[in-house]
């Protein structure tokens, strides 16, 4: 997965999507609307199309993972990664102390 840069602020994205929705009726298709507005925002039409689709998902008008759900999944994945690291550290520490206890008993 490639790292995306957030060149456009959330406010610009929201405004661009709002413009597409407001001017939708003035063009023969959604794509024509997007192609007209994208240069005004300074992005390529596919990027604006992605924003419009994500907006539709967030609004419940299209199937998919909403932005809130995506952020929650990302947070949970980060937490799982941290917990796995902590578990590995605890396993290693447990084995270390168990071995130290065995060594101490053998020396006694």
C-alpha positions in Angstrom: 0.0 0.0 0.0 1.4 3.4 -1.0 1.6 6.3 1.4 -0.7 9.0 0.4 0.1 12.6 1.1 -2.6 14.9 2.4 -2.0 17.8 0.1 -5.6 19.0 0.5 -7.0 20.0 3.9 -10.3 18.4 5.1 -12.0 21.8 4.5 -10.9 21.9 0.9 -12.2 18.4 0.4 -15.5 19.1 2.0 -15.9 22.3 -0.1 -15.0 20.4 -3.3 -17.5 17.6 -2.6 -20.2 20.2 -1.7 -19.5 22.0 -5.1 -20.0 18.7 -6.9 -23.2 18.0 -5.2 -24.5 21.5 -5.7 -23.7 21.7 -9.4 -24.6 18.1 -10.2 -27.8 19.0 -12.0 -26.0 21.4 -14.4 -24.1 18.6 -16.1 -25.1 15.5 -18.0 -23.3 13.1 -15.6 -21.6 13.0 -12.2 -18.2 12.5 -14.0 -18.8 15.6 -16.2 -19.4 17.6 -13.0 -16.3 16.3 -11.4 -14.2 17.0 -14.5 -15.4 20.6 -14.5 -14.8 21.2 -10.8 -11.5 19.3 -10.2 -9.3 21.9 -12.0 -10.8 24.7 -10.0 -9.7 22.8 -6.8 -6.3 21.9 -8.2 -6.7 18.1 -8.2 -7.2 15.4 -10.8 -10.8 14.3 -11.5 -10.1 10.8 -10.0 -9.1 12.3 -6.7 -12.3 14.3 -6.5 -14.3 11.3 -7.6 -12.8 9.3 -4.6 -13.7 12.1 -2.2 -17.3 12.1 -3.6 -17.6 8.3 -3.2 -16.2 8.4 0.3 -18.7 11.2 1.2 -21.5 8.9 -0.2 -20.3 6.1 2.0 -20.1 8.3 5.1 -23.6 9.5 4.4 -24.9 5.9 4.1 -25.9 6.3 0.4 -23.2 3.8 -0.8 -21.9 0.5 0.6 -18.4 0.6 2.1 -16.3 1.5 5.1 -17.0 4.9 6.5 -14.2 7.3 7.5 -15.1 6.9 11.2 -15.0 3.1 10.8 -11.7 3.3 8.9 -10.2 5.4 11.7 -11.4 3.1 14.4 -10.0 0.0 12.5 -6.7 1.8 12.2 -6.6 2.6 15.9 -7.5 -1.0 16.8 -4.8 -2.4 14.5 -2.3 0.0 16.2 -3.5 -1.2 19.6 -3.2 -4.9 18.6 0.3 -4.3 17.4 1.3 -2.7 20.7 -0.3 -5.5 22.7 1.5 -8.1 20.7 4.8 -6.3 21.4 4.0 -6.2 25.1 3.0 -9.9 25.2 6.3 -10.8 23.5 8.3 -8.7 26.1 6.3 -10.4 28.9 7.0 -13.9 27.5 10.7 -13.1 27.2 10.8 -11.7 30.7 8.9 -14.6 32.1 11.4 -17.1 30.5 14.3 -15.1 31.7 13.1 -15.1 35.3 12.1 -18.7 35.2 15.6 -19.6 34.0 17.1 -17.4 36.7 15.0 -19.2 39.3 16.1 -22.6 38.0 19.8 -21.5 38.0 19.4 -20.2 41.6 17.9 -23.5 42.8 20.6 -25.5 41.1 23.4 -23.5 42.8 21.8 -23.9 46.3 
